[in-house]
Amino acid sequence: MDEQIITNELLKRYLQGKCTVAEQQLIADFLDDPNNLILLHQIMAEQTNSLWDSSADVPQHDRGQITVWQRRLHERMEEEQLIPSDKTKPNLRKRGIIPIRQRIQWYAAAILLFVGLGALLWLWIPQGAKPSEQLVHQKNRITPGSDRAILKLADGSTISLSDAAKGSIADQGGVKVQKTAEGEIVYAAVDKRASTQSYNSINTPNGGQYRVTLPDGSRAWLNAASSLTYPVEFEKKERRVKMTGEVYFEIAKITNENKERVPFFVETDKQVIQVLGTTFNVNAYADEPYDCTTLLEGSVRLVAAHSGKSELLKPGQQALVGNNMLLSEADIQQNLAWINGYFIFRREDLGGILRKIARWYDVTVECPPELSTMKFTGKVSRSQSLSAVTEMIASINKVKLEIKERRIIVKK
């Protein structure tokens, strides 16, 4: 199917001041990137002349608004010293920016600025979309997830971490569990009575997330609908944990009496990851087609449970493990967006997007198979309400999203 930039109807709504508050709330985030300012300025400068010369039927008030916003953008760039001279204009390819002039119509290019200022850049919209009423609002506002988790102790008792007071919350055979002022769980050994056979686990529900400092000083951030099981005290020869869902790890570098690194192992249903001091993210949700491990620093070795295949992952790479194992360059920004409080989608299936939304907002989704394969690109804060996020998706004029109680119903 042919693709084009975001529909002119949405652009016109912005020009006329008719965009929703949700669409405007990410303006600052978009403009924080100097590359966006530079690229938008160049496109505006190059394409506006063709707008004036075109015989296309463009309303005069739209032309005037384009001129005003181009001037404002230029002034802002001058203030931030982002406008280079003619001799020092940046090479877009060297800066890692892909020129987009070749794939946008002159009208969309001339007012692309307003898309960026509209808070969310929904790209790759199927051509021929018609305006429609996309979203049926609900009275009950569904809020985003928060720091919520259940800690299961070695004796089987459980503690609601969101309800627990700050300070010491458990003492397990000489290992104290404390909740910090920031809400993080920290383990501290006070004597040697702890047994290596004692295990704790943290479980986040749909709509929850949490962070924990493990007994060895390693740190883990759990996304929604995730779990992490670990010993109250690690063995001296190795450190081993089990997880489900999605967890971001920062592994502490530990050496034994021979000054050798003590390896750290992460087990999922599909793989075993061997780690030496490393920072990485593991997405291992059962409803996803594969586990995705993204390496930021250090090195990890992955062994696929199904085939036994082993691969060494380098920083900046990701491994997809299902029936097979595939290594490729990772989109770090997208894969780790949740840690920074965002959803970022780049040509992602609607089905995958809705699974992420369902976990974070603790809702269910009904989406026809033929719609679940539609591709979207966008960025939105995880702190937005559910209605704000679904409104962004519905703005492409191709799907309708109805929220009933805690269900998202997707229709043509």
Salt bridges, closest charged atoms under 4 A:
GLU3 OE2 - ARG347 NH1 2.86
GLU23 OE2 - ARG13 NH2 3.66
GLU46 OE1 - ARG101 NE 3.22
ASP62 OD1 - HIS61 NE2 2.93
GLU78 OE2 - HIS74 NE2 3.21
GLU80 OE2 - ARG76 NE 2.93
ASP86 OD1 - LYS89 NZ 3.73
ASP147 OD2 - ARG211 NH1 3.61
ASP171 OD2 - LYS176 NZ 3.43
GLU184 OE1 - ARG219 NH2 2.80
ASP191 OD2 - ARG193 NE 2.84
ASP216 OD2 - ARG239 NH1 2.60
GLU238 OE2 - ARG240 NE 2.93
GLU267 OE2 - ARG240 NH1 2.74
ASP287 OD1 - ARG359 NH2 2.78
GLU288 OE1 - ARG355 NH2 2.98
GLU288 OE2 - ARG359 NH2 2.75
ASP291 OD1 - LYS270 NZ 3.98
GLU311 OE2 - LYS309 NZ 3.76
ASP331 OD2 - ARG346 NH1 2.60
GLU348 OE2 - LYS356 NZ 2.58
ASP349 OD1 - LYS375 NZ 2.66
GLU366 OE2 - ARG407 NH1 2.85
GLU402 OE2 - LYS404 NZ 3.56
GLU402 OE1 - LYS411 NZ 3.36
